[in-house]
């Protein structure tokens, strides 16, 4: 469906992923495609403010990751299926794109580019890995506990467990129950929770890793470690920002990166 908002075109549609799952998306503006990949408990709507700021210069695609909003959710879940979703979207917009991922969406985007997706430039904001000692054991234990709660249908308890430690910006609580099961998907994307240096070494696109200067020190250590592990990685800190980064602060940073020669 085509719409016009001011001078910007807007297209809503669904693309079929490799396993047949329909992925709902919205494209704003014209130009080089930029796909925004959201984090845990977030949908395409979450990325609307950033998309609106970028749309005057790019064809910006927001989408509901599988299991959320208007997208399907074919089981069993595997991270490879989410990479295929992103691949289908890239094919839909012309076969190559710039990508920006926030939090676990950044981890997913990194995994996709490492697997060979045709992404020319990638930016990520605070992918929630850890570079700290002992992180693997604590993350795996939390992941198992979360999976157990979800398997028993205890979505409220799973949400409480996640939100108690979350630094992510999430929708209002009444909107979360329908997508609580996707918390297991985001934890799967993160593997054992530590910086996946070997995988990152296979990412040959230019990558900008961004963090907030007011975020916890552990978050900034992880962002630096991700940047260091990337062959063409670069790190930047946004003064005064947290994991709930202000779109009007982030947008010009992304534009500068995307426009570099």
C-alpha positions as a Markdown table, in Angstrom:
| # | Residue | x | y | z |
|---|---|---|---|---|
| 1 | Unk | 0.0 | 0.0 | 0.0 |
| 2 | Unk | 1.4 | 3.4 | -1.0 |
| 3 | Unk | 0.7 | 6.5 | 1.0 |
| 4 | Unk | 2.0 | 10.1 | 0.9 |
| 5 | Unk | 3.0 | 12.0 | 4.1 |
| 6 | Unk | 3.9 | 15.5 | 3.2 |
| 7 | Unk | 6.5 | 15.1 | 0.5 |
| 8 | Unk | 7.7 | 11.7 | 1.7 |
| 9 | Unk | 6.4 | 8.5 | 0.2 |
| 10 | Unk | 5.3 | 5.7 | 2.5 |
| 11 | Unk | 4.9 | 2.0 | 1.6 |
| 12 | Unk | 3.5 | -0.7 | 3.8 |
| 13 | Unk | 3.8 | -4.4 | 2.9 |
| 14 | Unk | 5.0 | -7.9 | 3.8 |
| 15 | Unk | 7.9 | -9.9 | 2.4 |
| 16 | Unk | 8.1 | -13.6 | 2.5 |
| 17 | Unk | 11.1 | -15.0 | 4.3 |
| 18 | Unk | 12.9 | -18.2 | 3.2 |
| 19 | Unk | 10.8 | -20.4 | 5.5 |
| 20 | Unk | 7.5 | -18.8 | 4.3 |
| 21 | Unk | 7.1 | -16.5 | 7.2 |
| 22 | Unk | 5.5 | -13.1 | 6.3 |
| 23 | Unk | 7.5 | -10.2 | 7.6 |
| 24 | Unk | 5.6 | -6.8 | 7.9 |
| 25 | Unk | 7.5 | -3.7 | 7.0 |
| 26 | Unk | 7.1 | 0.0 | 6.3 |
| 27 | Unk | 9.3 | 2.1 | 4.0 |
| 28 | Unk | 9.5 | 5.9 | 4.3 |
| 29 | Unk | 11.3 | 8.2 | 1.8 |
| 30 | Unk | 13.4 | 7.6 | -1.2 |
| 31 | Unk | 17.1 | 7.0 | -1.8 |
| 32 | Unk | 19.6 | 4.5 | -0.5 |
| 33 | Unk | 17.8 | 1.9 | 1.6 |
| 34 | Unk | 18.5 | 2.0 | 5.3 |
| 35 | Unk | 17.0 | -0.9 | 7.4 |
| 36 | Unk | 16.4 | -0.4 | 11.1 |
| 37 | Unk | 16.6 | -3.5 | 13.3 |
| 38 | Unk | 14.9 | -3.1 | 16.7 |
| 39 | Unk | 15.9 | -4.6 | 20.0 |
| 40 | Unk | 14.1 | -6.8 | 22.6 |
| 41 | Unk | 10.3 | -6.3 | 23.1 |
| 42 | Unk | 10.3 | -3.6 | 20.4 |
| 43 | Unk | 8.5 | -3.4 | 17.0 |
| 44 | Unk | 8.6 | -1.3 | 13.9 |
| 45 | Unk | 6.7 | 1.4 | 15.7 |
| 46 | Unk | 9.5 | 1.8 | 18.2 |
| 47 | Unk | 11.8 | 2.9 | 15.5 |
| 48 | Unk | 9.4 | 5.4 | 13.9 |
| 49 | Unk | 11.0 | 8.6 | 15.5 |
| 50 | Unk | 14.5 | 7.7 | 14.1 |
| 51 | Unk | 13.0 | 6.6 | 10.8 |
| 52 | Unk | 11.1 | 9.9 | 10.4 |
| 53 | Unk | 14.4 | 11.8 | 10.9 |
| 54 | Unk | 16.3 | 9.8 | 8.4 |
| 55 | Unk | 13.5 | 9.5 | 5.7 |
| 56 | Unk | 14.2 | 12.9 | 4.0 |
| 57 | Unk | 17.6 | 11.5 | 2.8 |
| 58 | Unk | 17.0 | 7.7 | 2.6 |
| 59 | Unk | 14.5 | 5.0 | 1.9 |
| 60 | Unk | 14.1 | 3.9 | 5.6 |
| 61 | Unk | 12.7 | 0.5 | 6.3 |
| 62 | Unk | 11.3 | -0.4 | 9.7 |
| 63 | Unk | 9.9 | -3.9 | 10.3 |
| 64 | Unk | 8.4 | -6.2 | 12.9 |
| 65 | Unk | 10.8 | -8.9 | 13.7 |
| 66 | Unk | 9.2 | -12.4 | 13.6 |
| 67 | Unk | 6.8 | -13.0 | 16.4 |
| 68 | Unk | 6.0 | -9.3 | 16.8 |
| 69 | Unk | 3.3 | -7.0 | 15.5 |
| 70 | Unk | 2.2 | -7.8 | 12.0 |
| 71 | Unk | 4.8 | -10.4 | 11.3 |
| 72 | Unk | 4.4 | -14.2 | 11.4 |
| 73 | Unk | 6.2 | -16.6 | 13.7 |
| 74 | Unk | 7.0 | -20.0 | 12.2 |
| 75 | Unk | 8.6 | -22.4 | 14.6 |
| 76 | Unk | 10.9 | -23.7 | 15.8 |
| 77 | Unk | 12.9 | -20.5 | 16.3 |
| 78 | Unk | 16.5 | -20.3 | 15.0 |
| 79 | Unk | 18.7 | -17.3 | 14.7 |
| 80 | Unk | 19.3 | -18.3 | 11.1 |
| 81 | Unk | 15.6 | -17.6 | 10.4 |
| 82 | Unk | 15.9 | -14.0 | 11.6 |
| 83 | Unk | 19.0 | -13.6 | 9.4 |
| 84 | Unk | 16.9 | -14.9 | 6.5 |
| 85 | Unk | 14.2 | -12.3 | 7.4 |
| 86 | Unk | 16.7 | -9.5 | 7.1 |
| 87 | Unk | 18.0 | -11.0 | 3.8 |
| 88 | Unk | 14.4 | -11.0 | 2.4 |
| 89 | Unk | 14.0 | -7.3 | 3.3 |
| 90 | Unk | 17.3 | -6.5 | 1.7 |
| 91 | Unk | 16.1 | -8.3 | -1.5 |
| 92 | Unk | 12.8 | -6.4 | -1.3 |
| 93 | Unk | 14.6 | -3.0 | -1.4 |
| 94 | Unk | 17.0 | -3.8 | -4.2 |
| 95 | Unk | 19.6 | -6.3 | -3.1 |
| 96 | Unk | 21.8 | -4.2 | -0.9 |
| 97 | Unk | 21.3 | -1.8 | 2.0 |
| 98 | Unk | 22.7 | 0.1 | 4.9 |
| 99 | Unk | 21.6 | -1.3 | 8.3 |
| 100 | Unk | 21.3 | 0.2 | 11.8 |
| 101 | Unk | 20.6 | -2.1 | 14.7 |
| 102 | Unk | 19.9 | -1.1 | 18.3 |
| 103 | Unk | 20.7 | -3.3 | 21.3 |
| 104 | Unk | 20.0 | -7.0 | 20.5 |
| 105 | Unk | 18.9 | -5.8 | 17.0 |
| 106 | Unk | 22.5 | -4.7 | 16.6 |
| 107 | Unk | 23.7 | -8.1 | 17.6 |
| 108 | Unk | 21.4 | -9.7 | 15.0 |
| 109 | Unk | 22.6 | -7.3 | 12.3 |
| 110 | Unk | 26.2 | -8.2 | 13.1 |
| 111 | Unk | 25.4 | -11.9 | 12.9 |
| 112 | Unk | 23.7 | -11.4 | 9.5 |
| 113 | Unk | 26.6 | -9.4 | 8.0 |
| 114 | Unk | 29.1 | -12.0 | 9.4 |
| 115 | Unk | 27.0 | -14.6 | 7.6 |
| 116 | Unk | 27.4 | -12.7 | 4.3 |
| 117 | Unk | 24.3 | -10.5 | 4.0 |
| 118 | Unk | 24.9 | -7.7 | 1.3 |
| 119 | Unk | 25.2 | -4.8 | 3.7 |
| 120 | Unk | 27.5 | -2.0 | 2.6 |
| 121 | Unk | 27.6 | -0.2 | 5.9 |
| 122 | Unk | 26.4 | -1.1 | 9.4 |
| 123 | Unk | 25.9 | 0.9 | 12.5 |
| 124 | Unk | 25.0 | -0.6 | 15.9 |
| 125 | Unk | 24.0 | 1.1 | 19.1 |
| 126 | Unk | 25.1 | -0.7 | 22.3 |
| 127 | Unk | 24.8 | -4.4 | 21.3 |
| 128 | Unk | 24.2 | -6.0 | 24.8 |
| 129 | Unk | 27.2 | -8.3 | 24.9 |
| 130 | Unk | 29.6 | -8.3 | 27.8 |
| 131 | Unk | 33.3 | -8.1 | 27.9 |
| 132 | Unk | 33.5 | -8.7 | 31.7 |
| 133 | Unk | 34.9 | -11.7 | 33.5 |
| 134 | Unk | 32.2 | -14.2 | 34.6 |
| 135 | Unk | 29.7 | -12.8 | 32.1 |
| 136 | Unk | 29.2 | -16.1 | 30.3 |
| 137 | Unk | 28.1 | -18.1 | 33.4 |
| 138 | Unk | 25.6 | -15.4 | 34.6 |
| 139 | Unk | 24.1 | -14.9 | 31.1 |
| 140 | Unk | 23.7 | -18.6 | 30.4 |
| 141 | Unk | 22.0 | -19.1 | 33.8 |
| 142 | Unk | 19.6 | -16.2 | 33.2 |
| 143 | Unk | 18.9 | -17.4 | 29.7 |
| 144 | Unk | 18.0 | -20.9 | 31.0 |
| 145 | Unk | 15.7 | -19.4 | 33.7 |
| 146 | Unk | 14.0 | -17.2 | 31.2 |
| 147 | Unk | 13.5 | -20.1 | 28.7 |
| 148 | Unk | 12.0 | -22.2 | 31.5 |
| 149 | Unk | 9.5 | -19.5 | 32.5 |
| 150 | Unk | 8.4 | -19.1 | 28.9 |
| 151 | Unk | 8.1 | -22.9 | 28.3 |
| 152 | Unk | 5.7 | -23.0 | 31.3 |
| 153 | Unk | 3.7 | -20.1 | 30.0 |
| 154 | Unk | 4.8 | -17.8 | 32.8 |
| 155 | Unk | 5.1 | -14.7 | 30.6 |
| 156 | Unk | 4.6 | -12.2 | 33.4 |
| 157 | Unk | 7.5 | -13.7 | 35.4 |
| 158 | Unk | 9.7 | -13.8 | 32.3 |
| 159 | Unk | 8.9 | -10.1 | 31.7 |
| 160 | Unk | 9.7 | -9.3 | 35.3 |
| 161 | Unk | 13.0 | -11.1 | 35.0 |
| 162 | Unk | 14.0 | -9.3 | 31.9 |
| 163 | Unk | 12.8 | -5.8 | 32.9 |
| 164 | Unk | 14.6 | -6.0 | 36.3 |
| 165 | Unk | 17.9 | -5.8 | 34.4 |
| 166 | Unk | 16.9 | -4.3 | 31.1 |
| 167 | Unk | 18.6 | -1.1 | 29.8 |
| 168 | Unk | 16.4 | -1.3 | 26.7 |
| 169 | Unk | 13.6 | 1.1 | 25.8 |
| 170 | Unk | 10.4 | -0.9 | 25.7 |
| 171 | Unk | 6.7 | -0.2 | 25.0 |
| 172 | Unk | 4.2 | 0.2 | 27.7 |
| 173 | Unk | 3.6 | -3.0 | 29.8 |
| 174 | Unk | 0.1 | -3.8 | 28.4 |
| 175 | Unk | 1.7 | -4.2 | 24.9 |
| 176 | Unk | 4.4 | -6.6 | 26.0 |
| 177 | Unk | 2.4 | -9.8 | 26.8 |
| 178 | Unk | 1.8 | -10.7 | 23.2 |
| 179 | Unk | 5.5 | -10.6 | 22.3 |
| 180 | Unk | 7.0 | -11.7 | 25.6 |
| 181 | Unk | 7.9 | -15.1 | 24.0 |
| 182 | Unk | 10.4 | -13.3 | 21.7 |
| 183 | Unk | 12.7 | -12.6 | 24.7 |
| 184 | Unk | 14.0 | -16.1 | 24.1 |
| 185 | Unk | 14.8 | -15.1 | 20.5 |
| 186 | Unk | 16.9 | -12.1 | 21.6 |
| 187 | Unk | 18.8 | -14.2 | 24.1 |
| 188 | Unk | 19.5 | -16.8 | 21.4 |
| 189 | Unk | 20.9 | -14.0 | 19.2 |
| 190 | Unk | 23.3 | -13.1 | 22.0 |
| 191 | Unk | 24.7 | -16.7 | 22.2 |
| 192 | Unk | 26.5 | -17.0 | 25.5 |
| 193 | Unk | 26.3 | -13.3 | 26.1 |
| 194 | Unk | 30.0 | -12.5 | 25.5 |
| 195 | Unk | 31.5 | -10.5 | 22.7 |
| 196 | Unk | 31.7 | -13.0 | 19.7 |
| 197 | Unk | 35.2 | -12.0 | 18.5 |
| 198 | Unk | 35.6 | -14.8 | 16.0 |
| 199 | Unk | 32.2 | -14.1 | 14.4 |
| 200 | Unk | 32.9 | -10.3 | 14.3 |
| 201 | Unk | 36.2 | -11.0 | 12.6 |
| 202 | Unk | 34.2 | -12.2 | 9.6 |
| 203 | Unk | 32.4 | -8.8 | 9.2 |
| 204 | Unk | 34.1 | -7.0 | 6.4 |
| 205 | Unk | 31.7 | -4.1 | 6.0 |
| 206 | Unk | 32.4 | -0.7 | 7.5 |
| 207 | Unk | 30.8 | -0.7 | 11.0 |
| 208 | Unk | 30.2 | 2.1 | 13.4 |
| 209 | Unk | 29.7 | 1.0 | 17.0 |
| 210 | Unk | 28.0 | 3.7 | 19.1 |
| 211 | Unk | 27.4 | 4.0 | 22.8 |
| 212 | Unk | 26.2 | 6.6 | 25.3 |
| 213 | Unk | 28.5 | 8.5 | 27.5 |
| 214 | Unk | 26.0 | 8.2 | 30.4 |
| 215 | Unk | 25.5 | 4.4 | 29.9 |
| 216 | Unk | 27.0 | 2.0 | 32.5 |
| 217 | Unk | 30.7 | 1.4 | 32.2 |
| 218 | Unk | 30.2 | -2.3 | 31.4 |
| 219 | Unk | 28.0 | -1.3 | 28.4 |
| 220 | Unk | 30.8 | 1.0 | 27.1 |
| 221 | Unk | 33.5 | -1.6 | 27.6 |
| 222 | Unk | 31.4 | -4.1 | 25.6 |
| 223 | Unk | 30.9 | -1.5 | 22.8 |
| 224 | Unk | 34.6 | -0.9 | 22.6 |
| 225 | Unk | 35.4 | -4.6 | 22.6 |
| 226 | Unk | 32.9 | -5.1 | 19.7 |
| 227 | Unk | 34.6 | -2.3 | 17.7 |
| 228 | Unk | 38.1 | -3.7 | 18.4 |
| 229 | Unk | 37.1 | -7.2 | 17.1 |
| 230 | Unk | 35.7 | -5.8 | 13.8 |
| 231 | Unk | 38.2 | -5.6 | 10.9 |
| 232 | Unk | 36.7 | -2.2 | 9.8 |
| 233 | Unk | 35.1 | -1.2 | 13.1 |
| 234 | Unk | 35.0 | 2.3 | 14.5 |
| 235 | Unk | 33.8 | 3.4 | 18.0 |
| 236 | Unk | 32.0 | 6.6 | 19.0 |
| 237 | Unk | 30.5 | 7.8 | 22.2 |
| 238 | Unk | 27.6 | 10.2 | 22.4 |
| 239 | Unk | 28.0 | 12.5 | 25.3 |
| 240 | Unk | 25.1 | 12.4 | 27.8 |
| 241 | Unk | 23.2 | 9.6 | 26.1 |
| 242 | Unk | 22.0 | 6.3 | 27.6 |
| 243 | Unk | 20.6 | 3.2 | 26.1 |
| 244 | Unk | 17.5 | 5.2 | 25.4 |
| 245 | Unk | 19.4 | 7.3 | 22.9 |
| 246 | Unk | 17.6 | 10.4 | 21.6 |
| 247 | Unk | 16.8 | 10.0 | 17.9 |
| 248 | Unk | 17.6 | 13.6 | 17.1 |
| 249 | Unk | 21.1 | 13.0 | 18.6 |
| 250 | Unk | 21.7 | 9.7 | 16.8 |
| 251 | Unk | 20.3 | 10.6 | 13.4 |
| 252 | Unk | 23.0 | 13.1 | 12.3 |
| 253 | Unk | 25.7 | 10.7 | 13.5 |
| 254 | Unk | 24.3 | 7.9 | 11.3 |
| 255 | Unk | 23.9 | 10.3 | 8.3 |
| 256 | Unk | 27.6 | 11.3 | 8.6 |
| 257 | Unk | 28.7 | 7.7 | 8.7 |
| 258 | Unk | 26.5 | 6.7 | 5.7 |
| 259 | Unk | 27.7 | 9.6 | 3.6 |
| 260 | Unk | 31.4 | 9.1 | 4.1 |
| 261 | Unk | 33.5 | 8.5 | 1.1 |
